[in-house]
Amino acid sequence: MTAEDLRLRPVRDDDLPHLFAFEQDPEANRVAAFGPADPTDRAAFDAHWRRIRADPAIVTRTVTVDGAVVGHVVAFPVEAQTEVSYWIDRARWGRGYATRALAALLAELPQRPVHARAAKDNAASLAVLRKCGFVVRGEDRGYANGRGAEVEEWVLELAG
């Protein structure tokens, strides 16, 4: 048996239906916590992806495994910092795809430090970030659309 071929590539128009479908999963939204206000709003989804794909400061990558779209990873500026985020189809959780995809994205980024955030109770996402070298640097609290409530989160950093 051969290892699965995980790759990153720029997000294409034909990826968007897959990425939109992944966001329809209520459990994935609950776990991620900080997702879209209305994951069923296709017009808002399309407007969001048009905006971020047009911004040269934002790095968007589709994650494929053996040619199939399984999610995305993104690096984006927040004030003077770079932050990363990712979303993997829940049907494919637990296979190491998020860790491998984030590591590949980080290899593309020359800048350090890089930051990330995760709900404090999202153990899987925290494990992904730690495996990629992130360490907790602080905590915050924010409204989480996926839970309809304020959620405590860890603020993490990957140093140079």
Disulfide bonds with the S-S distance in Angstrom:
none
